[in-house]
Amino acid sequence: MLSKVKRLQTTLPVMPTSLEPQCNPSTLQSMQHGDGLLKGQSKQNYDKWHGAKDLEPLKLCTLVCVQI
């Protein structure tokens, strides 16, 4: 017979310093750069697969419809 375990619904106090990353800044920057490249490649793949294109910029006095 499996017993049910009650989960805590309150937050535990944590020191703010323990939430900061423990790596050096250069490693953090290289990880952020790699993450940005990965997100850019994912966007390109999505746009190519779904046929998404950039919209042309609006010109002055162009009528637009706004849905509320």
PALUM-348409 format. One record per atom (N, C-alpha, C): atom name; x, y, z; residue number from 1; chain. Coordinates in steps of 0.2 Angstrom, whole numbers, plus 2048, in hexadecimal, padded with zeros to 3 digits. Layout:
N
CA_X_Y_Z_NUM_A
...
REM end
This chain:
68
N_804_7FA_800_1_A
CA_800_800_800_1_A
C_804_806_800_1_A
N_803_80B_7FB_2_A
CA_807_811_7FB_2_A
C_804_816_800_2_A
N_808_819_803_3_A
CA_806_81F_808_3_A
C_807_825_804_3_A
N_802_82A_805_4_A
CA_802_830_802_4_A
C_807_835_806_4_A
N_80B_839_803_5_A
CA_80F_83D_806_5_A
C_80D_844_805_5_A
N_80C_848_80B_6_A
CA_809_84F_80A_6_A
C_80F_853_809_6_A
N_80E_858_803_7_A
CA_813_85C_801_7_A
C_812_863_805_7_A
N_818_866_807_8_A
CA_817_86C_80A_8_A
C_815_872_805_8_A
N_810_876_808_9_A
CA_80E_87B_803_9_A
C_810_882_805_9_A
N_815_882_80A_10_A
CA_818_888_80C_10_A
C_81F_889_80A_10_A
N_821_88F_809_11_A
CA_828_890_806_11_A
C_82D_890_80C_11_A
N_833_88D_80B_12_A
CA_838_88D_810_12_A
C_83C_893_80F_12_A
N_83E_896_815_13_A
CA_843_89B_814_13_A
C_84A_89A_812_13_A
N_84C_89E_80D_14_A
CA_853_89C_80A_14_A
C_856_8A3_809_14_A
N_85D_8A3_80B_15_A
CA_861_8A9_80A_15_A
C_862_8AB_803_15_A
N_861_8B1_801_16_A
CA_862_8B3_7FA_16_A
C_869_8B1_7F7_16_A
N_86E_8B1_7FB_17_A
CA_875_8AF_7F8_17_A
C_875_8A8_7F6_17_A
N_871_8A4_7F9_18_A
CA_871_89D_7F7_18_A
C_86D_89C_7F0_18_A
N_86A_8A1_7EE_19_A
CA_866_8A1_7E7_19_A
C_86A_8A3_7E1_19_A
N_870_8A6_7E3_20_A
CA_875_8A9_7DE_20_A
C_879_8A3_7DB_20_A
N_87A_8A3_7D4_21_A
CA_87E_89E_7D1_21_A
C_885_89E_7D4_21_A
N_888_898_7D4_22_A
CA_88E_896_7D7_22_A
C_894_896_7D1_22_A
N_893_899_7CB_23_A
CA_898_898_7C6_23_A
C_89B_89F_7C5_23_A
N_8A1_89F_7C2_24_A
CA_8A4_8A6_7C0_24_A
C_8A0_8AA_7BB_24_A
N_8A1_8B0_7BA_25_A
CA_89D_8B4_7B5_25_A
C_89E_8B2_7AE_25_A
N_8A5_8B0_7AC_26_A
CA_8A6_8AF_7A6_26_A
C_8A2_8A8_7A3_26_A
N_8A2_8A3_7A8_27_A
CA_89E_89D_7A6_27_A
C_897_89F_7A5_27_A
N_894_8A3_7AA_28_A
CA_88D_8A5_7A9_28_A
C_88C_8A9_7A3_28_A
N_890_8AD_7A0_29_A
CA_88F_8B1_79A_29_A
C_890_8AC_794_29_A
N_894_8A7_794_30_A
CA_895_8A2_78F_30_A
C_88E_89E_78E_30_A
N_88B_89C_794_31_A
CA_885_898_794_31_A
C_87F_89D_792_31_A
N_87F_8A3_793_32_A
CA_87A_8A7_791_32_A
C_87B_8A8_789_32_A
N_881_8A9_787_33_A
CA_882_8AA_780_33_A
C_880_8A3_77C_33_A
N_882_89D_77E_34_A
CA_880_897_77B_34_A
C_878_896_77B_34_A
N_875_898_781_35_A
CA_86E_898_781_35_A
C_86A_89C_77C_35_A
N_86D_8A2_77B_36_A
CA_86A_8A7_776_36_A
C_86B_8A4_76F_36_A
N_871_8A1_76E_37_A
CA_872_89E_767_37_A
C_86D_898_766_37_A
N_86B_894_76B_38_A
CA_867_88F_76B_38_A
C_860_891_76A_38_A
N_85E_896_76D_39_A
CA_857_899_76C_39_A
C_856_89C_765_39_A
N_85B_8A0_763_40_A
CA_85B_8A2_75C_40_A
C_85A_89D_757_40_A
N_85E_897_758_41_A
CA_85D_892_753_41_A
C_857_88F_753_41_A
N_854_88E_759_42_A
CA_84D_88B_75A_42_A
C_848_890_757_42_A
N_849_896_757_43_A
CA_844_89B_754_43_A
C_844_89A_74C_43_A
N_84A_89A_74A_44_A
CA_84B_899_743_44_A
C_848_893_740_44_A
N_849_88D_744_45_A
CA_846_887_742_45_A
C_83E_887_742_45_A
N_83C_88A_747_46_A
CA_834_88B_748_46_A
C_831_88F_742_46_A
N_835_895_741_47_A
CA_832_899_73C_47_A
C_833_896_735_47_A
N_838_892_734_48_A
CA_839_88F_72D_48_A
C_833_889_72D_48_A
N_832_886_732_49_A
CA_82D_880_732_49_A
C_826_883_731_49_A
N_824_888_734_50_A
CA_81D_88B_734_50_A
C_81D_891_72F_50_A
N_822_892_72B_51_A
CA_821_897_726_51_A
C_820_89E_728_51_A
N_823_8A0_72E_52_A
CA_822_8A6_731_52_A
C_827_8AB_72E_52_A
N_824_8B1_72D_53_A
CA_828_8B7_72A_53_A
C_828_8BD_72E_53_A
N_82D_8C1_72E_54_A
CA_82C_8C8_731_54_A
C_827_8CC_72E_54_A
N_823_8D0_732_55_A
CA_81F_8D5_72F_55_A
C_822_8DB_72C_55_A
N_81F_8DE_727_56_A
CA_822_8E4_725_56_A
C_820_8EA_729_56_A
N_825_8EF_72A_57_A
CA_824_8F4_72F_57_A
C_81E_8F8_72C_57_A
N_81A_8FB_731_58_A
CA_814_8FF_72F_58_A
C_817_906_72C_58_A
N_813_909_728_59_A
CA_814_90F_725_59_A
C_810_914_728_59_A
N_811_91A_728_60_A
CA_80D_920_72B_60_A
C_806_920_728_60_A
N_801_921_72B_61_A
CA_7FA_921_729_61_A
C_7F7_91B_726_61_A
N_7FA_915_728_62_A
CA_7F8_90F_727_62_A
C_7F2_90D_72B_62_A
N_7EC_90B_729_63_A
CA_7E7_909_72D_63_A
C_7E8_902_730_63_A
N_7E7_901_736_64_A
CA_7E7_8FA_739_64_A
C_7E1_8F9_73D_64_A
N_7DF_8F3_73E_65_A
CA_7DA_8F1_742_65_A
C_7DD_8EE_749_65_A
N_7D9_8F0_74E_66_A
CA_7DB_8EE_755_66_A
C_7D6_8EA_758_66_A
N_7D7_8E4_75A_67_A
CA_7D2_8E0_75D_67_A
C_7D2_8E0_764_67_A
N_7CC_8E2_767_68_A
CA_7CC_8E3_76F_68_A
C_7C9_8DD_772_68_A
REM end
